[in-house]
Amino acid sequence: LTLPNYSFSQALLNNGGNVNALQGSFIYVNGSVVNQSGGDIIVDANAIDHAEMYVTGDITNNATISDDGHIRLLGNWFDNGVFIGGTGTVFLEGGAQILGGTSETVFNNLTLDGSGLKTQTIDKSATGVLNLKHLELQTETNTFFMLNSDSDAILRTTGFVSSLNGGKLS
């Protein structure tokens, strides 16, 4: 399924098919996204235009999501499958949000925005940039692995990372 430049939906259930948002496309889901087993969601980009997927609910990935564009999320992130961070950025733009699931997500870029605490329930990683902005990332007893050793890999204004005993930013 290749979507036109603008697509609007109240929910997106991918029951094993392919959803490909081409560069320059905008997908707005006023609800949640569930990517079922065997499904592929591709958020694409080129040198000029990113595709963008904006989701007001949760994203639950039980298959494969590839991100070279922008994913803007107001709900929770539950990764139970494979996430290919590519060159993309995931923006957590809601209130209190959970980074959960059963799979360790390896983001390219992760940007915290909106309001409220962003809380991990499993280890997560980033290969590009972690932008905390003004918010708190709670690793709890989990680890957030920053896989980019550049001095500008973690950005912030007043944001910070907190951990319970055993949790850490690595």
Chimera marker file (.cmm) of the C-alpha trace (Angstrom):
<marker_set name="trace">
<marker id="1" x="0.000" y="0.000" z="0.000" r="1" g="1" b="0" radius="0.5"/>
<marker id="2" x="1.561" y="3.294" z="-1.061" r="1" g="1" b="0" radius="0.5"/>
<marker id="3" x="-0.128" y="6.278" z="0.500" r="1" g="1" b="0" radius="0.5"/>
<marker id="4" x="-0.754" y="9.631" z="-1.204" r="1" g="1" b="0" radius="0.5"/>
<marker id="5" x="0.917" y="12.816" z="0.008" r="1" g="1" b="0" radius="0.5"/>
<marker id="6" x="-1.678" y="13.270" z="2.765" r="1" g="1" b="0" radius="0.5"/>
<marker id="7" x="-3.490" y="10.469" z="4.544" r="1" g="1" b="0" radius="0.5"/>
<marker id="8" x="-5.745" y="10.813" z="7.598" r="1" g="1" b="0" radius="0.5"/>
<marker id="9" x="-7.018" y="7.953" z="9.745" r="1" g="1" b="0" radius="0.5"/>
<marker id="10" x="-8.626" y="7.316" z="13.152" r="1" g="1" b="0" radius="0.5"/>
<marker id="11" x="-6.515" y="4.180" z="13.635" r="1" g="1" b="0" radius="0.5"/>
<marker id="12" x="-4.000" y="2.246" z="11.621" r="1" g="1" b="0" radius="0.5"/>
<marker id="13" x="-3.999" y="-1.537" z="11.907" r="1" g="1" b="0" radius="0.5"/>
<marker id="14" x="-1.482" y="-3.156" z="9.612" r="1" g="1" b="0" radius="0.5"/>
<marker id="15" x="-2.461" y="-6.817" z="9.625" r="1" g="1" b="0" radius="0.5"/>
<marker id="16" x="0.592" y="-8.156" z="7.812" r="1" g="1" b="0" radius="0.5"/>
<marker id="17" x="0.794" y="-5.846" z="4.788" r="1" g="1" b="0" radius="0.5"/>
<marker id="18" x="3.174" y="-3.135" z="3.639" r="1" g="1" b="0" radius="0.5"/>
<marker id="19" x="2.549" y="0.535" z="4.435" r="1" g="1" b="0" radius="0.5"/>
<marker id="20" x="5.029" y="2.776" z="2.655" r="1" g="1" b="0" radius="0.5"/>
<marker id="21" x="4.985" y="6.521" z="3.334" r="1" g="1" b="0" radius="0.5"/>
<marker id="22" x="7.044" y="7.954" z="0.508" r="1" g="1" b="0" radius="0.5"/>
<marker id="23" x="9.224" y="11.039" z="0.920" r="1" g="1" b="0" radius="0.5"/>
<marker id="24" x="7.102" y="14.157" z="1.229" r="1" g="1" b="0" radius="0.5"/>
<marker id="25" x="4.101" y="12.176" z="2.547" r="1" g="1" b="0" radius="0.5"/>
<marker id="26" x="2.215" y="13.021" z="5.734" r="1" g="1" b="0" radius="0.5"/>
<marker id="27" x="0.249" y="10.352" z="7.622" r="1" g="1" b="0" radius="0.5"/>
<marker id="28" x="-1.986" y="11.582" z="10.449" r="1" g="1" b="0" radius="0.5"/>
<marker id="29" x="-3.453" y="8.922" z="12.741" r="1" g="1" b="0" radius="0.5"/>
<marker id="30" x="-5.933" y="10.295" z="15.293" r="1" g="1" b="0" radius="0.5"/>
<marker id="31" x="-5.611" y="7.170" z="17.400" r="1" g="1" b="0" radius="0.5"/>
<marker id="32" x="-3.171" y="4.289" z="17.646" r="1" g="1" b="0" radius="0.5"/>
<marker id="33" x="-0.978" y="2.356" z="15.225" r="1" g="1" b="0" radius="0.5"/>
<marker id="34" x="-0.686" y="-1.423" z="15.540" r="1" g="1" b="0" radius="0.5"/>
<marker id="35" x="1.758" y="-3.143" z="13.208" r="1" g="1" b="0" radius="0.5"/>
<marker id="36" x="0.883" y="-6.848" z="13.342" r="1" g="1" b="0" radius="0.5"/>
<marker id="37" x="3.143" y="-9.835" z="12.642" r="1" g="1" b="0" radius="0.5"/>
<marker id="38" x="4.445" y="-9.851" z="9.077" r="1" g="1" b="0" radius="0.5"/>
<marker id="39" x="3.665" y="-6.159" z="8.577" r="1" g="1" b="0" radius="0.5"/>
<marker id="40" x="6.079" y="-3.525" z="7.360" r="1" g="1" b="0" radius="0.5"/>
<marker id="41" x="5.698" y="0.198" z="7.952" r="1" g="1" b="0" radius="0.5"/>
<marker id="42" x="8.243" y="2.324" z="6.104" r="1" g="1" b="0" radius="0.5"/>
<marker id="43" x="8.564" y="6.052" z="6.765" r="1" g="1" b="0" radius="0.5"/>
<marker id="44" x="10.811" y="7.193" z="3.929" r="1" g="1" b="0" radius="0.5"/>
<marker id="45" x="12.934" y="10.226" z="3.070" r="1" g="1" b="0" radius="0.5"/>
<marker id="46" x="15.279" y="11.627" z="0.499" r="1" g="1" b="0" radius="0.5"/>
<marker id="47" x="17.778" y="14.504" z="0.636" r="1" g="1" b="0" radius="0.5"/>
<marker id="48" x="14.985" y="17.087" z="0.330" r="1" g="1" b="0" radius="0.5"/>
<marker id="49" x="11.773" y="15.673" z="1.846" r="1" g="1" b="0" radius="0.5"/>
<marker id="50" x="11.039" y="13.485" z="4.854" r="1" g="1" b="0" radius="0.5"/>
<marker id="51" x="7.884" y="11.481" z="5.157" r="1" g="1" b="0" radius="0.5"/>
<marker id="52" x="6.141" y="12.133" z="8.449" r="1" g="1" b="0" radius="0.5"/>
<marker id="53" x="3.837" y="9.948" z="10.512" r="1" g="1" b="0" radius="0.5"/>
<marker id="54" x="1.958" y="11.779" z="13.298" r="1" g="1" b="0" radius="0.5"/>
<marker id="55" x="0.175" y="9.530" z="15.822" r="1" g="1" b="0" radius="0.5"/>
<marker id="56" x="-2.049" y="10.842" z="18.635" r="1" g="1" b="0" radius="0.5"/>
<marker id="57" x="-2.284" y="7.429" z="20.357" r="1" g="1" b="0" radius="0.5"/>
<marker id="58" x="0.206" y="4.610" z="20.912" r="1" g="1" b="0" radius="0.5"/>
<marker id="59" x="2.456" y="2.807" z="18.467" r="1" g="1" b="0" radius="0.5"/>
<marker id="60" x="2.637" y="-0.944" z="19.003" r="1" g="1" b="0" radius="0.5"/>
<marker id="61" x="5.116" y="-2.644" z="16.704" r="1" g="1" b="0" radius="0.5"/>
<marker id="62" x="4.810" y="-6.429" z="16.491" r="1" g="1" b="0" radius="0.5"/>
<marker id="63" x="6.630" y="-6.668" z="13.148" r="1" g="1" b="0" radius="0.5"/>
<marker id="64" x="8.973" y="-4.199" z="11.372" r="1" g="1" b="0" radius="0.5"/>
<marker id="65" x="9.056" y="-0.400" z="11.245" r="1" g="1" b="0" radius="0.5"/>
<marker id="66" x="11.739" y="1.370" z="9.186" r="1" g="1" b="0" radius="0.5"/>
<marker id="67" x="12.281" y="5.073" z="9.816" r="1" g="1" b="0" radius="0.5"/>
<marker id="68" x="14.219" y="7.403" z="7.561" r="1" g="1" b="0" radius="0.5"/>
<marker id="69" x="11.710" y="10.211" z="8.108" r="1" g="1" b="0" radius="0.5"/>
<marker id="70" x="9.931" y="11.638" z="11.154" r="1" g="1" b="0" radius="0.5"/>
<marker id="71" x="7.632" y="9.802" z="13.546" r="1" g="1" b="0" radius="0.5"/>
<marker id="72" x="5.791" y="12.166" z="15.910" r="1" g="1" b="0" radius="0.5"/>
<marker id="73" x="4.070" y="10.385" z="18.779" r="1" g="1" b="0" radius="0.5"/>
<marker id="74" x="1.696" y="11.653" z="21.479" r="1" g="1" b="0" radius="0.5"/>
<marker id="75" x="1.119" y="8.212" z="23.049" r="1" g="1" b="0" radius="0.5"/>
<marker id="76" x="3.345" y="5.374" z="24.181" r="1" g="1" b="0" radius="0.5"/>
<marker id="77" x="5.989" y="3.450" z="22.219" r="1" g="1" b="0" radius="0.5"/>
<marker id="78" x="5.697" y="-0.351" z="22.483" r="1" g="1" b="0" radius="0.5"/>
<marker id="79" x="8.298" y="-2.166" z="20.382" r="1" g="1" b="0" radius="0.5"/>
<marker id="80" x="7.805" y="-5.937" z="20.296" r="1" g="1" b="0" radius="0.5"/>
<marker id="81" x="9.393" y="-6.459" z="16.883" r="1" g="1" b="0" radius="0.5"/>
<marker id="82" x="12.130" y="-4.879" z="14.791" r="1" g="1" b="0" radius="0.5"/>
<marker id="83" x="12.690" y="-1.146" z="14.509" r="1" g="1" b="0" radius="0.5"/>
<marker id="84" x="15.189" y="0.042" z="11.905" r="1" g="1" b="0" radius="0.5"/>
<marker id="85" x="16.158" y="3.586" z="12.895" r="1" g="1" b="0" radius="0.5"/>
<marker id="86" x="17.822" y="4.423" z="9.562" r="1" g="1" b="0" radius="0.5"/>
<marker id="87" x="18.303" y="8.187" z="9.315" r="1" g="1" b="0" radius="0.5"/>
<marker id="88" x="15.002" y="9.045" z="11.000" r="1" g="1" b="0" radius="0.5"/>
<marker id="89" x="13.923" y="10.829" z="14.148" r="1" g="1" b="0" radius="0.5"/>
<marker id="90" x="11.259" y="9.765" z="16.633" r="1" g="1" b="0" radius="0.5"/>
<marker id="91" x="9.718" y="12.698" z="18.525" r="1" g="1" b="0" radius="0.5"/>
<marker id="92" x="7.946" y="11.935" z="21.823" r="1" g="1" b="0" radius="0.5"/>
<marker id="93" x="5.568" y="14.911" z="21.898" r="1" g="1" b="0" radius="0.5"/>
<marker id="94" x="2.904" y="13.901" z="24.417" r="1" g="1" b="0" radius="0.5"/>
<marker id="95" x="2.530" y="14.101" z="28.174" r="1" g="1" b="0" radius="0.5"/>
<marker id="96" x="3.828" y="11.240" z="30.287" r="1" g="1" b="0" radius="0.5"/>
<marker id="97" x="4.982" y="8.560" z="27.830" r="1" g="1" b="0" radius="0.5"/>
<marker id="98" x="6.313" y="5.006" z="28.095" r="1" g="1" b="0" radius="0.5"/>
<marker id="99" x="9.159" y="3.553" z="26.048" r="1" g="1" b="0" radius="0.5"/>
<marker id="100" x="8.267" y="-0.102" z="26.398" r="1" g="1" b="0" radius="0.5"/>
<marker id="101" x="7.633" y="-3.396" z="24.689" r="1" g="1" b="0" radius="0.5"/>
<marker id="102" x="9.678" y="-6.576" z="24.639" r="1" g="1" b="0" radius="0.5"/>
<marker id="103" x="12.368" y="-5.451" z="22.157" r="1" g="1" b="0" radius="0.5"/>
<marker id="104" x="15.208" y="-3.022" z="22.736" r="1" g="1" b="0" radius="0.5"/>
<marker id="105" x="14.554" y="-0.232" z="20.249" r="1" g="1" b="0" radius="0.5"/>
<marker id="106" x="17.638" y="1.257" z="18.599" r="1" g="1" b="0" radius="0.5"/>
<marker id="107" x="16.592" y="4.738" z="17.488" r="1" g="1" b="0" radius="0.5"/>
<marker id="108" x="18.680" y="6.865" z="15.169" r="1" g="1" b="0" radius="0.5"/>
<marker id="109" x="17.569" y="10.161" z="16.728" r="1" g="1" b="0" radius="0.5"/>
<marker id="110" x="15.207" y="10.429" z="19.694" r="1" g="1" b="0" radius="0.5"/>
<marker id="111" x="13.794" y="13.825" z="20.688" r="1" g="1" b="0" radius="0.5"/>
<marker id="112" x="11.794" y="14.368" z="23.882" r="1" g="1" b="0" radius="0.5"/>
<marker id="113" x="9.193" y="17.098" z="23.605" r="1" g="1" b="0" radius="0.5"/>
<marker id="114" x="5.771" y="17.906" z="24.974" r="1" g="1" b="0" radius="0.5"/>
<marker id="115" x="5.385" y="17.586" z="28.735" r="1" g="1" b="0" radius="0.5"/>
<marker id="116" x="5.586" y="14.924" z="31.381" r="1" g="1" b="0" radius="0.5"/>
<marker id="117" x="8.045" y="12.169" z="32.161" r="1" g="1" b="0" radius="0.5"/>
<marker id="118" x="9.332" y="9.804" z="29.482" r="1" g="1" b="0" radius="0.5"/>
<marker id="119" x="9.783" y="6.418" z="31.203" r="1" g="1" b="0" radius="0.5"/>
<marker id="120" x="11.602" y="3.303" z="29.999" r="1" g="1" b="0" radius="0.5"/>
<marker id="121" x="10.369" y="-0.183" z="30.866" r="1" g="1" b="0" radius="0.5"/>
<marker id="122" x="13.146" y="-1.896" z="28.844" r="1" g="1" b="0" radius="0.5"/>
<marker id="123" x="16.614" y="-0.941" z="27.567" r="1" g="1" b="0" radius="0.5"/>
<marker id="124" x="16.654" y="1.504" z="24.631" r="1" g="1" b="0" radius="0.5"/>
<marker id="125" x="19.447" y="2.975" z="22.475" r="1" g="1" b="0" radius="0.5"/>
<marker id="126" x="20.252" y="5.736" z="20.007" r="1" g="1" b="0" radius="0.5"/>
<marker id="127" x="22.918" y="5.817" z="17.285" r="1" g="1" b="0" radius="0.5"/>
<marker id="128" x="22.508" y="9.507" z="16.376" r="1" g="1" b="0" radius="0.5"/>
<marker id="129" x="21.260" y="12.140" z="18.833" r="1" g="1" b="0" radius="0.5"/>
<marker id="130" x="19.322" y="12.005" z="22.081" r="1" g="1" b="0" radius="0.5"/>
<marker id="131" x="17.700" y="15.424" z="22.514" r="1" g="1" b="0" radius="0.5"/>
<marker id="132" x="16.303" y="15.749" z="26.039" r="1" g="1" b="0" radius="0.5"/>
<marker id="133" x="15.241" y="19.386" z="25.534" r="1" g="1" b="0" radius="0.5"/>
<marker id="134" x="13.523" y="20.396" z="28.821" r="1" g="1" b="0" radius="0.5"/>
<marker id="135" x="12.283" y="16.972" z="29.912" r="1" g="1" b="0" radius="0.5"/>
<marker id="136" x="13.229" y="14.050" z="32.135" r="1" g="1" b="0" radius="0.5"/>
<marker id="137" x="14.024" y="10.622" z="30.723" r="1" g="1" b="0" radius="0.5"/>
<marker id="138" x="13.484" y="8.056" z="33.470" r="1" g="1" b="0" radius="0.5"/>
<marker id="139" x="15.482" y="4.919" z="32.733" r="1" g="1" b="0" radius="0.5"/>
<marker id="140" x="14.116" y="3.353" z="35.935" r="1" g="1" b="0" radius="0.5"/>
<marker id="141" x="16.212" y="0.134" z="36.381" r="1" g="1" b="0" radius="0.5"/>
<marker id="142" x="16.940" y="-0.020" z="32.638" r="1" g="1" b="0" radius="0.5"/>
<marker id="143" x="19.729" y="1.451" z="30.517" r="1" g="1" b="0" radius="0.5"/>
<marker id="144" x="19.633" y="4.000" z="27.746" r="1" g="1" b="0" radius="0.5"/>
<marker id="145" x="22.677" y="3.284" z="25.560" r="1" g="1" b="0" radius="0.5"/>
<marker id="146" x="24.042" y="6.294" z="23.643" r="1" g="1" b="0" radius="0.5"/>
<marker id="147" x="25.921" y="4.566" z="20.811" r="1" g="1" b="0" radius="0.5"/>
<marker id="148" x="27.275" y="7.801" z="19.304" r="1" g="1" b="0" radius="0.5"/>
<marker id="149" x="30.463" y="9.007" z="21.029" r="1" g="1" b="0" radius="0.5"/>
<marker id="150" x="30.353" y="12.566" z="19.582" r="1" g="1" b="0" radius="0.5"/>
<marker id="151" x="30.273" y="15.306" z="22.211" r="1" g="1" b="0" radius="0.5"/>
<marker id="152" x="27.041" y="16.658" z="20.662" r="1" g="1" b="0" radius="0.5"/>
<marker id="153" x="25.251" y="13.290" z="20.732" r="1" g="1" b="0" radius="0.5"/>
<marker id="154" x="23.239" y="14.273" z="23.823" r="1" g="1" b="0" radius="0.5"/>
<marker id="155" x="21.517" y="17.663" z="23.630" r="1" g="1" b="0" radius="0.5"/>
<marker id="156" x="19.496" y="19.438" z="26.315" r="1" g="1" b="0" radius="0.5"/>
<marker id="157" x="18.323" y="22.748" z="27.662" r="1" g="1" b="0" radius="0.5"/>
<marker id="158" x="17.186" y="21.827" z="31.202" r="1" g="1" b="0" radius="0.5"/>
<marker id="159" x="16.384" y="18.166" z="30.488" r="1" g="1" b="0" radius="0.5"/>
<marker id="160" x="18.086" y="15.303" z="32.296" r="1" g="1" b="0" radius="0.5"/>
<marker id="161" x="18.241" y="11.522" z="32.730" r="1" g="1" b="0" radius="0.5"/>
<marker id="162" x="17.257" y="9.916" z="36.041" r="1" g="1" b="0" radius="0.5"/>
<marker id="163" x="17.683" y="6.295" z="37.108" r="1" g="1" b="0" radius="0.5"/>
<marker id="164" x="16.784" y="4.010" z="39.953" r="1" g="1" b="0" radius="0.5"/>
<marker id="165" x="19.343" y="1.633" z="41.461" r="1" g="1" b="0" radius="0.5"/>
<marker id="166" x="20.671" y="-0.425" z="38.549" r="1" g="1" b="0" radius="0.5"/>
<marker id="167" x="19.464" y="1.929" z="35.823" r="1" g="1" b="0" radius="0.5"/>
<marker id="168" x="21.818" y="4.128" z="33.836" r="1" g="1" b="0" radius="0.5"/>
<marker id="169" x="22.712" y="6.225" z="30.856" r="1" g="1" b="0" radius="0.5"/>
<marker id="170" x="25.604" y="4.521" z="29.109" r="1" g="1" b="0" radius="0.5"/>
<link id1="1" id2="2" r="1" g="1" b="0" radius="0.2"/>
<link id1="2" id2="3" r="1" g="1" b="0" radius="0.2"/>
<link id1="3" id2="4" r="1" g="1" b="0" radius="0.2"/>
<link id1="4" id2="5" r="1" g="1" b="0" radius="0.2"/>
<link id1="5" id2="6" r="1" g="1" b="0" radius="0.2"/>
<link id1="6" id2="7" r="1" g="1" b="0" radius="0.2"/>
<link id1="7" id2="8" r="1" g="1" b="0" radius="0.2"/>
<link id1="8" id2="9" r="1" g="1" b="0" radius="0.2"/>
<link id1="9" id2="10" r="1" g="1" b="0" radius="0.2"/>
<link id1="10" id2="11" r="1" g="1" b="0" radius="0.2"/>
<link id1="11" id2="12" r="1" g="1" b="0" radius="0.2"/>
<link id1="12" id2="13" r="1" g="1" b="0" radius="0.2"/>
<link id1="13" id2="14" r="1" g="1" b="0" radius="0.2"/>
<link id1="14" id2="15" r="1" g="1" b="0" radius="0.2"/>
<link id1="15" id2="16" r="1" g="1" b="0" radius="0.2"/>
<link id1="16" id2="17" r="1" g="1" b="0" radius="0.2"/>
<link id1="17" id2="18" r="1" g="1" b="0" radius="0.2"/>
<link id1="18" id2="19" r="1" g="1" b="0" radius="0.2"/>
<link id1="19" id2="20" r="1" g="1" b="0" radius="0.2"/>
<link id1="20" id2="21" r="1" g="1" b="0" radius="0.2"/>
<link id1="21" id2="22" r="1" g="1" b="0" radius="0.2"/>
<link id1="22" id2="23" r="1" g="1" b="0" radius="0.2"/>
<link id1="23" id2="24" r="1" g="1" b="0" radius="0.2"/>
<link id1="24" id2="25" r="1" g="1" b="0" radius="0.2"/>
<link id1="25" id2="26" r="1" g="1" b="0" radius="0.2"/>
<link id1="26" id2="27" r="1" g="1" b="0" radius="0.2"/>
<link id1="27" id2="28" r="1" g="1" b="0" radius="0.2"/>
<link id1="28" id2="29" r="1" g="1" b="0" radius="0.2"/>
<link id1="29" id2="30" r="1" g="1" b="0" radius="0.2"/>
<link id1="30" id2="31" r="1" g="1" b="0" radius="0.2"/>
<link id1="31" id2="32" r="1" g="1" b="0" radius="0.2"/>
<link id1="32" id2="33" r="1" g="1" b="0" radius="0.2"/>
<link id1="33" id2="34" r="1" g="1" b="0" radius="0.2"/>
<link id1="34" id2="35" r="1" g="1" b="0" radius="0.2"/>
<link id1="35" id2="36" r="1" g="1" b="0" radius="0.2"/>
<link id1="36" id2="37" r="1" g="1" b="0" radius="0.2"/>
<link id1="37" id2="38" r="1" g="1" b="0" radius="0.2"/>
<link id1="38" id2="39" r="1" g="1" b="0" radius="0.2"/>
<link id1="39" id2="40" r="1" g="1" b="0" radius="0.2"/>
<link id1="40" id2="41" r="1" g="1" b="0" radius="0.2"/>
<link id1="41" id2="42" r="1" g="1" b="0" radius="0.2"/>
<link id1="42" id2="43" r="1" g="1" b="0" radius="0.2"/>
<link id1="43" id2="44" r="1" g="1" b="0" radius="0.2"/>
<link id1="44" id2="45" r="1" g="1" b="0" radius="0.2"/>
<link id1="45" id2="46" r="1" g="1" b="0" radius="0.2"/>
<link id1="46" id2="47" r="1" g="1" b="0" radius="0.2"/>
<link id1="47" id2="48" r="1" g="1" b="0" radius="0.2"/>
<link id1="48" id2="49" r="1" g="1" b="0" radius="0.2"/>
<link id1="49" id2="50" r="1" g="1" b="0" radius="0.2"/>
<link id1="50" id2="51" r="1" g="1" b="0" radius="0.2"/>
<link id1="51" id2="52" r="1" g="1" b="0" radius="0.2"/>
<link id1="52" id2="53" r="1" g="1" b="0" radius="0.2"/>
<link id1="53" id2="54" r="1" g="1" b="0" radius="0.2"/>
<link id1="54" id2="55" r="1" g="1" b="0" radius="0.2"/>
<link id1="55" id2="56" r="1" g="1" b="0" radius="0.2"/>
<link id1="56" id2="57" r="1" g="1" b="0" radius="0.2"/>
<link id1="57" id2="58" r="1" g="1" b="0" radius="0.2"/>
<link id1="58" id2="59" r="1" g="1" b="0" radius="0.2"/>
<link id1="59" id2="60" r="1" g="1" b="0" radius="0.2"/>
<link id1="60" id2="61" r="1" g="1" b="0" radius="0.2"/>
<link id1="61" id2="62" r="1" g="1" b="0" radius="0.2"/>
<link id1="62" id2="63" r="1" g="1" b="0" radius="0.2"/>
<link id1="63" id2="64" r="1" g="1" b="0" radius="0.2"/>
<link id1="64" id2="65" r="1" g="1" b="0" radius="0.2"/>
<link id1="65" id2="66" r="1" g="1" b="0" radius="0.2"/>
<link id1="66" id2="67" r="1" g="1" b="0" radius="0.2"/>
<link id1="67" id2="68" r="1" g="1" b="0" radius="0.2"/>
<link id1="68" id2="69" r="1" g="1" b="0" radius="0.2"/>
<link id1="69" id2="70" r="1" g="1" b="0" radius="0.2"/>
<link id1="70" id2="71" r="1" g="1" b="0" radius="0.2"/>
<link id1="71" id2="72" r="1" g="1" b="0" radius="0.2"/>
<link id1="72" id2="73" r="1" g="1" b="0" radius="0.2"/>
<link id1="73" id2="74" r="1" g="1" b="0" radius="0.2"/>
<link id1="74" id2="75" r="1" g="1" b="0" radius="0.2"/>
<link id1="75" id2="76" r="1" g="1" b="0" radius="0.2"/>
<link id1="76" id2="77" r="1" g="1" b="0" radius="0.2"/>
<link id1="77" id2="78" r="1" g="1" b="0" radius="0.2"/>
<link id1="78" id2="79" r="1" g="1" b="0" radius="0.2"/>
<link id1="79" id2="80" r="1" g="1" b="0" radius="0.2"/>
<link id1="80" id2="81" r="1" g="1" b="0" radius="0.2"/>
<link id1="81" id2="82" r="1" g="1" b="0" radius="0.2"/>
<link id1="82" id2="83" r="1" g="1" b="0" radius="0.2"/>
<link id1="83" id2="84" r="1" g="1" b="0" radius="0.2"/>
<link id1="84" id2="85" r="1" g="1" b="0" radius="0.2"/>
<link id1="85" id2="86" r="1" g="1" b="0" radius="0.2"/>
<link id1="86" id2="87" r="1" g="1" b="0" radius="0.2"/>
<link id1="87" id2="88" r="1" g="1" b="0" radius="0.2"/>
<link id1="88" id2="89" r="1" g="1" b="0" radius="0.2"/>
<link id1="89" id2="90" r="1" g="1" b="0" radius="0.2"/>
<link id1="90" id2="91" r="1" g="1" b="0" radius="0.2"/>
<link id1="91" id2="92" r="1" g="1" b="0" radius="0.2"/>
<link id1="92" id2="93" r="1" g="1" b="0" radius="0.2"/>
<link id1="93" id2="94" r="1" g="1" b="0" radius="0.2"/>
<link id1="94" id2="95" r="1" g="1" b="0" radius="0.2"/>
<link id1="95" id2="96" r="1" g="1" b="0" radius="0.2"/>
<link id1="96" id2="97" r="1" g="1" b="0" radius="0.2"/>
<link id1="97" id2="98" r="1" g="1" b="0" radius="0.2"/>
<link id1="98" id2="99" r="1" g="1" b="0" radius="0.2"/>
<link id1="99" id2="100" r="1" g="1" b="0" radius="0.2"/>
<link id1="100" id2="101" r="1" g="1" b="0" radius="0.2"/>
<link id1="101" id2="102" r="1" g="1" b="0" radius="0.2"/>
<link id1="102" id2="103" r="1" g="1" b="0" radius="0.2"/>
<link id1="103" id2="104" r="1" g="1" b="0" radius="0.2"/>
<link id1="104" id2="105" r="1" g="1" b="0" radius="0.2"/>
<link id1="105" id2="106" r="1" g="1" b="0" radius="0.2"/>
<link id1="106" id2="107" r="1" g="1" b="0" radius="0.2"/>
<link id1="107" id2="108" r="1" g="1" b="0" radius="0.2"/>
<link id1="108" id2="109" r="1" g="1" b="0" radius="0.2"/>
<link id1="109" id2="110" r="1" g="1" b="0" radius="0.2"/>
<link id1="110" id2="111" r="1" g="1" b="0" radius="0.2"/>
<link id1="111" id2="112" r="1" g="1" b="0" radius="0.2"/>
<link id1="112" id2="113" r="1" g="1" b="0" radius="0.2"/>
<link id1="113" id2="114" r="1" g="1" b="0" radius="0.2"/>
<link id1="114" id2="115" r="1" g="1" b="0" radius="0.2"/>
<link id1="115" id2="116" r="1" g="1" b="0" radius="0.2"/>
<link id1="116" id2="117" r="1" g="1" b="0" radius="0.2"/>
<link id1="117" id2="118" r="1" g="1" b="0" radius="0.2"/>
<link id1="118" id2="119" r="1" g="1" b="0" radius="0.2"/>
<link id1="119" id2="120" r="1" g="1" b="0" radius="0.2"/>
<link id1="120" id2="121" r="1" g="1" b="0" radius="0.2"/>
<link id1="121" id2="122" r="1" g="1" b="0" radius="0.2"/>
<link id1="122" id2="123" r="1" g="1" b="0" radius="0.2"/>
<link id1="123" id2="124" r="1" g="1" b="0" radius="0.2"/>
<link id1="124" id2="125" r="1" g="1" b="0" radius="0.2"/>
<link id1="125" id2="126" r="1" g="1" b="0" radius="0.2"/>
<link id1="126" id2="127" r="1" g="1" b="0" radius="0.2"/>
<link id1="127" id2="128" r="1" g="1" b="0" radius="0.2"/>
<link id1="128" id2="129" r="1" g="1" b="0" radius="0.2"/>
<link id1="129" id2="130" r="1" g="1" b="0" radius="0.2"/>
<link id1="130" id2="131" r="1" g="1" b="0" radius="0.2"/>
<link id1="131" id2="132" r="1" g="1" b="0" radius="0.2"/>
<link id1="132" id2="133" r="1" g="1" b="0" radius="0.2"/>
<link id1="133" id2="134" r="1" g="1" b="0" radius="0.2"/>
<link id1="134" id2="135" r="1" g="1" b="0" radius="0.2"/>
<link id1="135" id2="136" r="1" g="1" b="0" radius="0.2"/>
<link id1="136" id2="137" r="1" g="1" b="0" radius="0.2"/>
<link id1="137" id2="138" r="1" g="1" b="0" radius="0.2"/>
<link id1="138" id2="139" r="1" g="1" b="0" radius="0.2"/>
<link id1="139" id2="140" r="1" g="1" b="0" radius="0.2"/>
<link id1="140" id2="141" r="1" g="1" b="0" radius="0.2"/>
<link id1="141" id2="142" r="1" g="1" b="0" radius="0.2"/>
<link id1="142" id2="143" r="1" g="1" b="0" radius="0.2"/>
<link id1="143" id2="144" r="1" g="1" b="0" radius="0.2"/>
<link id1="144" id2="145" r="1" g="1" b="0" radius="0.2"/>
<link id1="145" id2="146" r="1" g="1" b="0" radius="0.2"/>
<link id1="146" id2="147" r="1" g="1" b="0" radius="0.2"/>
<link id1="147" id2="148" r="1" g="1" b="0" radius="0.2"/>
<link id1="148" id2="149" r="1" g="1" b="0" radius="0.2"/>
<link id1="149" id2="150" r="1" g="1" b="0" radius="0.2"/>
<link id1="150" id2="151" r="1" g="1" b="0" radius="0.2"/>
<link id1="151" id2="152" r="1" g="1" b="0" radius="0.2"/>
<link id1="152" id2="153" r="1" g="1" b="0" radius="0.2"/>
<link id1="153" id2="154" r="1" g="1" b="0" radius="0.2"/>
<link id1="154" id2="155" r="1" g="1" b="0" radius="0.2"/>
<link id1="155" id2="156" r="1" g="1" b="0" radius="0.2"/>
<link id1="156" id2="157" r="1" g="1" b="0" radius="0.2"/>
<link id1="157" id2="158" r="1" g="1" b="0" radius="0.2"/>
<link id1="158" id2="159" r="1" g="1" b="0" radius="0.2"/>
<link id1="159" id2="160" r="1" g="1" b="0" radius="0.2"/>
<link id1="160" id2="161" r="1" g="1" b="0" radius="0.2"/>
<link id1="161" id2="162" r="1" g="1" b="0" radius="0.2"/>
<link id1="162" id2="163" r="1" g="1" b="0" radius="0.2"/>
<link id1="163" id2="164" r="1" g="1" b="0" radius="0.2"/>
<link id1="164" id2="165" r="1" g="1" b="0" radius="0.2"/>
<link id1="165" id2="166" r="1" g="1" b="0" radius="0.2"/>
<link id1="166" id2="167" r="1" g="1" b="0" radius="0.2"/>
<link id1="167" id2="168" r="1" g="1" b="0" radius="0.2"/>
<link id1="168" id2="169" r="1" g="1" b="0" radius="0.2"/>
<link id1="169" id2="170" r="1" g="1" b="0" radius="0.2"/>
</marker_set>
